[in-house]
Amino acid sequence: QVGWQVIEMKNKNGKLKLTFEKFTWTISNFSKLDSKKLYSEKKILAYPKGTDVGYLSIYLDAGVVNLPFGWSKFANFKFALINQANDKMTKIKETTKQFNATEIAWGFPKFIHLDELNDSSSGFMVNDTCIIEVQILVSKSEQENQVDQQVNKIDDNHDIDKPIKHTDIFLPKETFPTSFGELVDFQGLGKIEQAFVPLLEEVFSRHPSLIDCQQKRSGRFVEWAFTALGRVLHFLKTKKVKDMDGDACNNLQIFWEELKMFRFDLTWLEPHVQSALAMKTCIERAVRVKRTREDVTALEMETKRLKAKMIQAEVDLEIARRDFVKAKEGFEECDLDAELGYGEP
């Protein structure tokens, strides 16, 4: 196993920090594992036989982001199942999640089908060994950093590598996916998601300063920066107004906050992002308008039905009155309760 690699970056006012951590987990003798759950040394949780039958399940334990009670923070994390025969075939899944102290874990219950994993020709399992790489990018405020330091002092007196207990009641969920396929070299600046490349090329042609401002950054930083920009562009390009529900707005907000960390000049993009975020309100109003329109239409139809019924009732009443007049002609009232009799003796 390879330990965590930690890189920290602060924004220009020093109040927000990005912490990048990378960990490689090598699981040997996979076919001989008897445990339902398997923990790495750094609180990565795997279900070798899956939480969904037939799949390998992988989760990030919330304890890995060191959250004291009452706190929350955003973490972007990526799982990669290394293809040991062809690294271009490595299976990657990525998501962004806001963790809090009550979250247990978050990840992918159907990361890869066990048939594919165990297929000797797939390249994922070699000598009964698979390799999982985990990358985590955490946003932390200055206040959170101070609390974390206090928590870490307490943890120094405890076994911090002891896995957090997971209950069987917990049902893991697969979160919003943000991985879009193969990584490709982008203009010699780093590996970028293939789906992002044409979008980045388009905006760079119009805003060359986006590349210029990253020239003196490290290769890793540039990859993060362009990936963060690509995520926002891809989101805006592929989403429609009708898609902007609460979850979609939350994801875009997360992507946008991460992107602003990389010190791009985003004055040209911000109006589009804010407009997209406002679509939730627009959709809600559109739904309300549609519902009230449907209510009005339904009431109008009911009113027409009742008016037609009233007209028919008036017609029936007039007919009944005429029949009553005819029935009374030449009729003399009699006592219907009088005894008929048969004459007196």
Secondary structure, DSSP 8 states (H G I E B T S, - for coil): -EEEEEEEEE-TTSSEEEEEEEEEEEE-SGGG---S-EE-TTSEEEETTTTTTTEEEEEEEGGGG---TT-EEEEEEEEEE--SS-GGG-EEEEEEEEEETT--EEEEEEEEEHHHHH-TTTSS-BTTBEEEEEEEEEEEEHHHHHHHHHHHHHHTTS-TTS-----TT----B------S-EEE-TTS-EEEGGGHHHHHHHHHH-THHHHTTTTS-HHHHHHHHHHHHHHHHHHHH--GGG-SHHHHHHHHHHHHHHHTT----TTTHHHHHHHHHHHHHHHHHHHHHHHHHHHHHHHHHHHHHHHHHHHHHHHHHHHHHHHHHHHTT-----TTS-------
